[in-house]
Amino acid sequence: MKKKIMMPLLLLMVMIMGYFGLQAYSQAKQYEQSTQLLVVEKDFSKQTKYQAKAWLEKLSLGHYVNEKRLLRKEIIKAQELHRSEAKRYTFYVMVLLVAIMIVSFLMGWRLFTFFGGLTALLLLCLGLFTPLLTVTIHKALEYIGDVVLSFESKSLLGSVVKLWENGDTVVALVILLFSVLVPLIKTLSLMFVAVVMESRFAHSIVRFFKVIGKWSMLDVFVVAVLLVYLTGSGSQVSRAEVQVGLYFFLAYVIVSMLISLSADKMLKKVK
C-alpha cells in the first residue's frame, strides 16, 4: 500500500525535475545567445567604432549618447540574468534528485534502481545537450579596448560533431561510444533489470556492465571534458567558463554508479 502511494509521488518528482532541467537548458542556451551577441559587438571593426563614439560622448559633455554603450549594457544585463537563472534551475534539479534518491532508497533496492535509472536518463540527456563550456579568445588593444577574436560554446554532443567535422573520426567515435551510447544503453538496461529482476537474464546484464562500467564512467568523462576544452580553439585560449551541462553530466555519473551498485544488491536478494 505504501509503495502504491509513493510511486506516483516519485513519478511526479521526476516530472518536476525534468521541467526544471528543461528550464535550466533553456536559460543556458539564452545565455549562450546573449554572449554571442556581445561577441559580435566586440569584434575589431565594431569595437573601433564603439571607442570612437565613446570618446565623442565624453567630449560632448553629455549632449551625445553612445547608443552602443546602452545596447551592450542591456546585453550584459540579460546575459547575467540567464546565467543566474540557469544556475538556479540547476540547483532545483539537484535538490529534487537528492530527494528522489532518498525516498526511493527508503522504499527498497528495486525502486531505488528504477527511479535512480529514470533520473540518470534525464540527467544524461541534459548533460549531452546543455552547454558544458564556453571558450573565448580575446585581446586588449591599445586605444581600442577588449577585442573578442573567437567564441565557442560547446555541449558534449556538439564537441563530437566538431571532432567528426575536423577529421578526428576515431576520437569522435570513442567519445560517442563510451560517453553517449554505452551510458544510454546501460541506464535503460538497469531500469529493465529492476522490472524483471527475477530472471537469469537480469543477472547477466549486471555482470556485463560491471566489466565495462569502469571504461564508461569517470575516466572517460574526464577525457571528454578535456577534449571539449581543447577543441575550443588553438593555444591562445584565454578564458574557459564552466556551464551547467557539466553539472548535469557529473550528476549522471554519480547516480549511474549508485544504481549499478543497487542493481547488484537487488539481485543478490533474489538468488
Sequence and secondary structure as in RCSB ss.txt:
>XXXX:A:sequence
MKKKIMMPLLLLMVMIMGYFGLQAYSQAKQYEQSTQLLVVEKDFSKQTKYQAKAWLEKLSLGHYVNEKRLLRKEI
IKAQELHRSEAKRYTFYVMVLLVAIMIVSFLMGWRLFTFFGGLTALLLLCLGLFTPLLTVTIHKALEYIGDVVLS
FESKSLLGSVVKLWENGDTVVALVILLFSVLVPLIKTLSLMFVAVVMESRFAHSIVRFFKVIGKWSMLDVFVVAV
LLVYLTGSGSQVSRAEVQVGLYFFLAYVIVSMLISLSADKMLKKVK
>XXXX:A:secstr
 HHHHHHHHHHHHHHHHHHHHHHHHHHHHHHHHHHHHHHHHTSHHHHHHHHHHHHHHHHTTTSS  HHHHHHHHH
HHHHHHHHHHHHHHHHHHHHHHHHHHHHHHHT HHHHHHHHHHHHHHHHHHHHHS  EEEEEEEEETTTEEEEEE
EEEE HHHHHHHHHHTT HHHHHHHHIIIIIHHHHHHHHHHHHHHSTTSHHHHHHHHHHHHHHTTSSHHHHHHHH
HHHHHTSSSTT  EEEE HHHHHHHHHHHHHHHHHHHHHHHHHTT 
